[in-house]
Amino acid sequence: MARKKGREVSGWLVVDKPAGMTSTSVVNKVRWAFDAKKAGHAGTLDPAATGVLAVALGEATKTVPFITDALKCYRFSVRLGVATNTDDAEGEVIATSDSRPTDAQIEAALSAFRGEIMQVPPQFSAVKVDGERAYALARAGEELELAARPLWVESLDIVARPDADTVELEMVCGKGGYVRSIARDLGQALGCLGHVIWLRREWSGPFEASDGVSIETIDAEAKTDALDARLLPVEVGLADLPELRATPEGAARLKNGNPGMVLASDVEWGEEAWASYQGRPLAVGVYKSGELHPSRVFQL
């Protein structure tokens, strides 16, 4: 099998994704710009959505699951009175309503969408049904019965009410949330229907949209030291895990994928953590009796 071409470059690049690009296209652009051997992203954004798309290069791809599991913040606008088949403005109108809720009615309805909720993904989503993506089946005209999934919603609040037809919301939620489903279900709960007009991911775990690099900048600085300088270190993806300092002997063992001694800390037995040595991440794993038992080892 031929080896993948490219540089052994590792780190995170926070991209402020523009509307109109798929998440995969952004990753491919970043990989090309760095001439990187390996790249991935932490959480898909719909093509029409903007905001934080955290792209991992090289060894940083091993930390992607920790960003995927982290809380994320979305700001979005809901068009009331209209339902579409995609639950956003890209789809076809399938129903309308003359009813318009008051601010108080919207606020009262939002309480049912906070905490641990069950959410049915949109028909046009990347959920797999019998091995195929739901959006492919939906495009072929199939009516899908998608199973509800649990979602933790930390907060969901009204940001603005520009007019009777529109409400702007901000949501902080956990892994696997569909903003389009929130808009659809809120519209149904209010008896007026609804869909997403626009959506922006403000932050994802430790990554902020305000720190994001534009596609134009990536193009302009492609394959230069200036773009390399924008890379964040691999360990930024481990911000939610406690850090343990490895002993010299422990570092040698961890580098080979074996349990290694770490310095005493307040990390509890069985807790997930990451070990470092001389300022560089070595491994992620479980802490047990003075040792880190690695599940992922970094080759840095």
N, C-alpha and C positions, 0 to 999 in steps of 0.2 A: 504494500500500500504506500502511495506517495505521501511524503510528509507535507504538512501545510506550510506554505510559504509565509514569510513575514517576520517581523521583529519580536523578540521576547520582551515586550513592554507590559508593565503591570501598573494598575491604578484605576481611579475613578474619574470620569468626566461627566459633570452635570450639564446636560443640554436643556436649553429652553426650547422645547419642541414647538415648531410652528404648525398652524392648521394646514391640513392637506397632505401631510406626510405620514406614512405608517411608521410604527415603532421600529419595525424591521429595517425600513429604509434608513432611519436615523442611525441605527447600529452599524449598518453597512457603510454609511458615510464616515462614521467615526473610525471604524476599522481601517478603511482606506486611507484616511487622513493621517493616521499614526503608522500605517503599514504594519499593523498588529497581526500577530498570528491568531489570536483568539479574542473574541468579544461577545458580550451579551448584555441584557438590560434587566432592570429590577422593576417589573410591573408595566404591562402594556397600556398605552393610551390609544383611544380611538383616533383614526386619521383626522377627524375634525377638531379634536381636543388639542389644547396647548399646555405648556408648563413643564414641570420637572420630569425629565426622562434621564434617569441615572444609568450611564453606560459603564460597564465593567470591562476592563482589559486584562488579559493574562491571568495572573494569580488572583486578581480581585474577583473573578467570576466565582471563586469558591466562597465568597461572602455574600453573593446575591440572595440566597434564601433568607438571610437576616434582615435585609432591606425589604424584601417582599413581605415579610411577616410584620414589619414595623407599621405604626400608624401613619396615615397620609391625610392631607388636607386638600379638599376640593372646593372651589368656588364655581357656582354655575347659575344659569338663569333658566327658569321654567316658563314656557308659554302655556298659559291656562286657556282652556276651552277648545283645545285641538289635540287629538291623538294621532300618532303616525305609526306605521308598521315597524319602524326601527326605533321608536321611542326618542328620536332626535329630529333635528330639522332636515336631515339628509333624506328622510323617508317620505313615503306617500301618505297623505292624509286619509285616515280610515274612519274617523268620526269627529263630530264637532258638538259643542254645547254652548248655549247662551248664558249659562250660569257662571257667575263670578263670585268667589268667596271674599269675605272681608279679611283684613289683616288678623283680626282676632280668631276667625275661623281657621285660618292657615296655621297660626301659632298653636291652637288647640289640637289640630290634626297632627302636627309634627311630633307630639309626645309619643305617638305610637311607633315612630321610626327611630327612637333613641334606645340605647342599650342593646341587648342581644335580640336581634330580629331574624326572621326567616324571609329570604328574598329569592324570587324567581328571576333568573337571568333573562335578558331580552331575547326575542326570537333570533335577531341578528346579533349573535355573540360567538365567541371562540370556544364555547362549551362543546365538548364532544358528545355526540349521540351515535351509538353503535359504530364508533370509530371514525365518524365524520364530523366536521365542524358544523355547528348549528346554523351559522350564516350561509353555508353552502346549501344546506337543505332548505332553508327559508327562501333563498333566491330561486330555488327550483319550484317553489310554490307549496312546499309541505307545511302543514300546521303542526307545530311541535308541542308536546307536553313535557316541558322541562321541569325537573324537580327543584323544589325550593332548597336553598342553601343557607346555613347560618352566617350572620354578619354582625360584628360588633360595631356599633355606632357610638362613638365617644360623645359627639355633639352634633347637632343639626339646628341651625338658627337662621332666621331671616336677616339678611344684610340690607336689602333695599326693596322697595315696592314702587318701581318707576311709573306704573300705570295699572289699571284694573286687569289687563291681560298678562301682566308679567310680574314674577317675583324672583328676586335674587337670593340665593341661599349659600351657606357655607357649611360643609360637613367634614368632620374628622372621623375616620373609620379605620378598621383593620383590613386584613387581607381579603381579597375576593369581592370587594364591593362594586356594584354597578350603579353609577349615578343615574343612568337612563332609567333603571328600574325604580329608583327613588322618585323620579319625576312622574313616571307612569302611575305608580301606586299612590302617590300623594294626590294626583289628579282624580284618580278613582275614588279615593277616600273622601275627597271634597265634593264629589259628584259633578265635577266640571271637566274632567279629562286634563291631560297635560303631557308635554314632552320637553326635552332639553333643547334650548336654543344654542347655548355655548357653554363650554366647560374648560376650566383651567385647574391643573394640579399645582397648588401653591407650594407645598413641600411634601417630601417623602422621607420618613426617618430623619437622618441628619442633613438631608439635601434640600436647599431652598431654591425656588425659581429665580429669586433675585440674584443668585450666584451663577445662574445658568449661562452657558455659552451659546450664542446664536449659530445657526447653520452658516450664515454669511461669514462669521469669524472663523469657523472650522474650515471653510473653503479657502479663505484668504491665508490662513496660517498652516495649511496642510503640509505635513512632512517637514516642519521646521522646529527649531528649538523653542520658539515662542509657544507653539501648541503643546509641546512636551511639558513646558513649565506650568501649564494649566492643570495637569494631572494631580489629583488628590491621592494620598497614600492608600494602600490596600486596607490598612486598619481602620479607616474611616467607616468602612462597611461593618465594623464590629462595635460601633459606638454603644450599642445597647447591652453588650456583654462585659462583665468585669475582666480586667487584665491581671494576669499573674506573671511575675518575673521568674524566669527559669534560672536554675543554677547552671554553671558551665557543664557539669556532667549531665544534667537534665536536658540542656539544649542539644547536646550531641545525640542523646537517645530520641528526643522528639523529632529531630531532623530525619531520622530513619523510620519514623512512624511508630515508635515504641513509647510506652508511658515514661514520662520524665519528671524528675523532682522539680518543684517550684517553691519559691519562698513563701513563708507563712502569710496568710491573709484572712480576711473575714468571709471569704467565699465558703458557702456551705457544701458539705459532702453531697455529691450527685448533681451539683449545679453546673450548668454549661458556662464555659469561660474560654479565654484565649491566652496563650503564653507568648511572651516576648523575650528576646535576649539581645542586649546591646542596642536597644531601640528598634529592633526589627521583629515583625510578627513571625512566629514559628509554626503555631498550630492552633486549631480550635478543637475543643473536646470537653470531657467531663472531669471535674475535679474529684479525686478520691484519695483520702489518706496521704496528703502531701504531694500527690502526683497529678499531672494532667494526662488523661487517657485520650489520645488524639483521634478525631474522626476526620479531620482535614489537615493536611500538612502543606505549608507554603514553601515553594522553591524560589526563594528570593536571595 
